[in-house]
Amino acid sequence: MSAAEIADNKWELSSTKPPIGDAAGIAQMLLMGGFGLFFVWIIVFSIIAMVTPSSGGLADSYSKMGVDGTKTAE
């Protein structure tokens, strides 16, 4: 099949166009945009968590820990 025969086929020509005219095409674009924004949100907040010092973790409360049933030294 030559390139001219392929270009003459209307279904092949229409299959190369994105479906932006109907509700399913718009839903696909919104869904992919939502996934993209969610991915960017995960990356941004991961970077923020890596560079922000944390407080209130186990290392900060190590001096307050004691054995169950005994009093802690305050």
N, C-alpha and C positions, 0 to 999 in steps of 0.2 A: 504494500500500500504506500503510495507516494505522499509527500507532504501536502500536495494540492487536494488529494482525496480526503485526508484527515481534516483539513481546514474546511472542507465542504460539509462535513457532518455537523449538523446543528447541535446535536446533543453533546458532542465533544467540545464544541465552542462554548456552550452554556455551562458545561461542567467546570470550566476554568474560572468562571466568575464566582466571587463569594456571594453567598445568599444573604444580602443585606436588605432586601426588599420585603421579606416576610417576617412574621413573628418569631419563627424558629431561628432565623439568622440573627435577629437582634438579641434573642435570649442567649445564643451561643456567644456572641460578643460580650454581653454583660457578664456571663459566667466566667469567661476567660479573663476579663478585666478584674472581676472579683478575686479570682485565684491569684492573679498577678499582684493585686494590692495586698492580699493576705500574705503572700511570700515576702513582699517588701516590708510589711509590718513586722514579720518575724525577724528579718535580717536587721532592721533598724533597732528594735528593742533588744536583740541579742548583743549588738554592738554597745548600746547604752549600758546594758547589764555588765558587760566585760570591763568597761572603763569607769564605772561608778563604784566607789567603795561601799561595801555592805556593812550594815551594823545590826546588832541584835541576833547574831548567829550563835552557834554553839561555842565558838572561841571567845566571844565577849562575855558569856555567862559561865565560863569555866570556874571562876573564883566563887561563884554562888552555889556550885554543885556540892552535894553531900551524900552521905549514905542514908538510905531509907531508915527511919526510926531514930535518927540522931539529930541533934540541933546543928545548924550551920553557924559558923563563926562569922559574925557580921561586924 
